[in-house]
Structures are given as C-alpha cells and as structure tokens.
Amino acid sequence: MKVTIQQLAELTGVSPATVSKVIHNYPDVGEETKEKIMQAIKETGYAPKQNSYNKKAKTIGVIYAVGADIKHPFFIDVIDSFAKEIGEDGYNLLFFSSKEETEEATYDYLARCLEADVAGCIIIGGDEIQHYVKELDQSNIPCIGVDIELTGDSSGYLMSDNKNIGKKVVEHFYLLGHREIAFIGGLSSMTVGLLRKQGFYQAMAEFGLDVQENWVEYGDFKESSGYEAMKRLLQKPGPLPSALFAAGDLMAIGAIQAIKEHGLSVPEDIAVIGCDDIDLSRYVTPALTTIHQNTQKIGKLAAHMLEDFINGSTGSSSVMVDSDLVIRSSCGNK
C-alpha cells in the first residue's frame, strides 16, 4: 500500500507540512525531527513525487496575506480576471486558508505549497509581509504579488501606480478650486496605504498646498472605518475642509454617510473622491467620483507574469498599472 505524507506525519508526530519540508530538503527543520522523519521514510518505503515546479504542474496557490480582505471588490475582480486568464492554459486555483485564529502551522505557506505541489502562487497584499510569506517569496516556487512587493528570484509583483493616484485626485480638486483638502488613508503598514499617502502629500506640495494634519485620518479600507474617521474629523475644532480624498471607495462611502449625518451636503459642503471604482460607487447618492483601477488588466498581467516565471523566463519583476479618474457627482463642478 502506498504511504502518504499524512501517514508519515501521524507516524512521526509532526505536521504534514514539516514532513513535506524534509522531503524537499528545506533547512528550517531541526536535526532530531529530520532524522526521525527520514527513518520513517526508510522504514515505510515512502517514495516522494518528483519536484514538479514546471509547466506540467497545473495548480496555482492563492494566498491572502494577513489583513487582505478576501471580500473586497477589488481583489474579487482581480482574482476573477486572473482565474479566467490562467485557466485558458489549464491551471486550477487552490485557496490557502489564513484565518488568524487557526494554529500557526496554517501560515506555513511554503510547506503547504510543497505538499500540494503547486506550480506557482499568486499572493494578495495585506497589512504586512509576514515571515511565512517572505519564506515563500524567497523559495524556488514562482510567485506573483498583487499590491505586495516581492523580491525573490522567482517572484514578481504588480499594482496600480498608487503614488500617481494621489496626484490625479489633488490635481482635479485644485482645478475645481479646492485648496482645503482632507485625507482619509489606509493603514501605513500596508504598501498600498503608504504609497497613496505619499502620493497625496507629494501632490499637495507640488501644488503649493499645505496638508492640515488635523484633517488627516486613517481607516482600514472598510466602510465602517471611513465612517468613523470622518466623524472624528468633523468633531475637531476649527474650519472644515472643502474636499476629501478617501484612499478607498468603501471608506469614501462611509465618509459620505458621516457627512450627511452631520447635517452637511456632498458635494456642496464637502466634495469627495474615492479610489478603486467598485460597482457600488456608481449607485450611492451622490454617485462617487473615484479612481478606476483596471482590475481586468491587473489580473491578466498577473497570470502572464506568473506563467513566465513558471516556464523559466526571467520576465518582468515589477509592473505599475496606470489608473483613470472617473468623474461623477460627489466632487461637484465648481
């Protein structure tokens, strides 16, 4: 009877991921544990599969880094586009769980990818690049990141040109006559949040505008955080801004609700621009002016870049995708 990795794990009292690491000669397993596993392999006659990180392997791992919202419309659209494109060449997707309440072994993405024998991985950016994501990035498994900077020899990444997003927004507000511009950003621990903040500050300086720090708040790209951030901003003493850039559409929608509850109007009292161009942005009242991120293009590019790495091509290690301002009624027409 053929022995499985699961049976070896039960026999040696370790996780299947640890057994997989030993089989694939990864160094971060203690000598005593390694010897125990190797002895079990010898006694059971286990025959490991050949390493198959090539075009014959037809499974792609999908990993969401800590803090990445699997339900966010941007990521849903990117993965949908990615799946359709890479599916044309016969690849299937395998989603890896990363719930924070699960045991630490759940995060051992490298071992789990080795065990699943994936051809490559797409990694969705979150709050931070955790240890297990770095380990996978630096391995010989081809990886492509979306909104997360990967640096491994077999890795690449792509994202919207987030710094330029801030410039597009500030420029449009400036042309409409706004000079007092507030900002609700995402967490600076997230690459996207940091870059959009940097783009906003840089654009304000280029147009000779001062950033009023009491008009700067932060959320986590969810609607409720935009609502709470705007409430905090509205409760501060002194004059109010005439315009607001929220670094994500859901936060912008939450902010609009807070503005309305405060007895003010959008855009008459405070003009609002978001970012992402999710479907909901065109149906809220007023319809949200926003930055359109080309999720279809990002997904397709991610698929082609990952296949290049799988097939041994050096390819491009990083790509910045341009975005477009979509003008609707939330920013007015001064």
N, C-alpha and C positions, 0 to 999 in steps of 0.2 A: 504493500500500500504506500502511495506517495505521501511523504511527510510534508506538512505545510509550515510556514513561518509561525502561524498561530500556535501550532502544536509544539514547536520548538520553544516558543515564549512560555507556554504553560509548563513545559518540562524544566526550564531553567529559572522560572520565577521572575522573568523580566517582561517588559512590554514588547510587542511585535516590532515596534519602531526601533528598539535597541538591537534586536536580532538583525533587522534589516541593515542597520548601520555597520554591524560587524561583518555581515556578508559582503557589503560593498566597500569594505576597508576604510571607513571613516574613522578618524583618530580619536574622537572625543568619548571613547568608552574605556572604562578602567580595565587594567590588565587582568584582574581576577575575574571580572564579568566576561571579558573577551575569551579567556581560556575556558570558562565554563560553557559558553555558547559553542566554541569550536569543538570541544569534547562531545557535546550533544550532537553536533552536525556529523562528527565522525561515527558515533555510535548508531545513529539512526540512518545514516547513508543519505542524508538530505542532499539533493542536487540543485543548487541555485540556478535560476534562469540567467542567461547571458545578459550583460548590460546592454540596454537597447535604446540609448538616447539618440535615436536617428529617425529617419522618416518612416520606418516600419512601425514605430510605436504610434498609436492613434488615440491617445488620451491626453488631454490638456488639463492641468490642475488650475482651479480658480481659487485664489486666496484673497480674503479681505483682511488687511492689516487692522490692528486694534484701532477703534474709533471710526473706521469706514462704515457708512450706513448702507447696508445691503438694500434698503428700501428706497434710497434716494433716487429720484427720477433720472438724474444724470448718469449714475452708474448702471441703472437698469437699461437705459438706451445704449450705452457703450457696450455692455456685455451682449445685448441682443444683436447689435451690429457685428461684434467680434465673432459670436457664435455662428451667425449666418455665413460670414466670410470664410472662417476656418473650416466650417462644416462642409464647404464645397470640396475640400480635399479629403473628406472622410474622417475628420477628427471629431471626437466626442468630448464633452466637458465633464469634469469631476470636481464638485464643490467641496472644499475642505472646511469643516466646522471650526469656529474660533470663538465660541462663547466664553466670556470672561469667567463664568462660574465653573467651567469644566476644569479637570485636572491639568497640571502643567504639561503633561505629555501630549495633550491635544494640540499644543502650539509647536510641537517638534515637526515643522513642515518638511524639512529635508528628509528625515527618516520616513515620514509618511509618504512623501513623493517617491522615495526609493522603493518602498514597499508596494506602492501602486504602479510602479514602473511607468511613470508619466513621460511623455516626450518633451514636455516643457510646461511652463506655468505663466499665467497672467496674474499679476499682483495689483490689487486696488489699494490706493493710498489711504492712510488714516491719520491718527494723531501722531504717531511716531513710527520709526523703523525699528521694531523690536529685534531682540537678539536672534530669534528663530527666522525672521525674515532676512536679516543680514547673512545668516548662515546659508540659507537657500540661495541668496543672491550671489554669494562668493563660491558656490559649488559649480560643478560642471553641467548642471541641469539648466538648459536655456530658459531665461525668464524675461518677460517684458512687463514693465510697470506702467500704470496709469495714475497720474498725479502722485507719483512717488519716485524719487531719484535712485536708480540702481546703478551700481558701479562695477559689477563683476565682469569677468572676461567674456562670459556667455550671456550677458544681460544688456538690456537697453530700456529706455523709458520714453514716454511722450506725455504731453499735457498741453493745454491751451497756453498761449503766451500771457500768463497771468499778470505780469507787470504792465503790459500794454493795455490790459483791460482797464486798469485804474486811469490811464491816460485818456482813453476813449470817453470814459464817464465824466472826468473832470473837464475835459475839453467841451463836451456837449453842454454841461451845466454852465460853463463860462460863456459860451455863445448865447445861451438863454438869459444871460445877465446875472446869474447867481455868483455870489462871492463868499457867502457864509455857508459852507458845506460841511455837513456832519458825516460820520463814517461808522458803520457797524461792521466789524470784521469778524472773520473766523478765528479759531484758536491759532496763535502763532506757532504752536508746536506742530501744526500741520503745514506741510510745504505750500499748499495752495493758499492757506490763510496768510502765511508770512509773505508770499510773493504779491498777493493782492494788496496787502497793507503797504508794502514797499512801493508798489506802483502808484497807489493813491498819494502817499507822502511825496514821492518824486514829482508827480504831475502837479500837485499843489504848488510846489516850489518853482517849477518851470513856468507856471502862470502867475507867479508872484503873489500867491495867496497863502495866508497863514493858516496852519492847522490849529484849531482851537481844541486843546486836549480835553476840555470838559464836554466836547461834542463827539468824543471818540469812545465807543463802547464795543464789547465783544460778545459773540454768541458761539454756537457750535454747529451752525448751518441748518438748524432745525427751526421750524416756525415759532415754537414757543420761546426760543432763546432770542429771536428777533423782537418779539413782543415785549419781553422783559427788558431787553436792552433799550428799546425805545422809551419804555415807561421810565426807566432810570434817567434817561437823557432829558425827558420832558419835565421831570421833577426838579431839575437843577435850577438854581437861581440865575438870573440874568436873561439876556435876549435868547431867542430860539434861532436855530439855523433856518435858512430859506430852502435848503435842499439836503437830501440824504442819499448817500451811496451805501447800500447794503450789499455785502460781498457774496450773497447767495439769494436766490429768488424766494426761498421759503422764509428766510429772515426778513426780507423786504415785505412779504405779505403779512407776517406777524407785526412788523413795524407799522404798516398802514392801519391795521386794526387798532393799535395803541394810539395812533394819531387821531383816529376818528373818536375813540372813547374819551380823548382829552378835549373834545369839542372843536377840533380843528379839521380842515379840509385838505385833501390831496387832489390836485397839486396847488390849489390856491394859496394855502398857508405854507405847506412844505412839499416840495417836489421830491419824487422818489424814483431811483433807478436801482434795479437789482442785477443779478448775474446768474446765468445758466439757460434762460429761456425754456423753462419747463412748461409743459402743456397748460398747467393751471394758471400761469402768468397772464395768459390772454383772456381768461374768463373771470378774473377777480374784478372788483369795481373800486377804483378805476383800473382799466387794463394796464398791466405793468410794463413800463419801458425797461428794457433789460439788455444784457449782452448775450448774444446767441453763441453757444459753444457747439461746434459741429460734431455731435456725438457719433453720427454715422461715419464721418471721416476718421475720427479717432479710433473707433472700433475696427474699421477696415485696415487702417495703418498698423494697429497693434497686431492684427492677425498676420499681415505680410511680414512685419519685422520679426515676429516670433518664429515664423516658418523659415526665414533666412537663417536665424541662429540655429534652429533645429537641423537644417541642412548643411551646416558648417560654414555658412557665409559670414564674414565679419559684419556686413550690413552697417546700418547707422545706429549709434549708441544712444542718441537723443534727438527728439524732434519736437519743435514747438509749433503748434497749430494756431493759426490766426482765428480771430473771432469777429463778430459783427454787432454793431449797435442796432437794436430793433426798437424803433420809436413808437410808443403808444401814448395813452393819455395821462399816465401818472406823473410825467415830468412837465406837463403843460406846454405852452407855446408863447413865452414872453416876447 
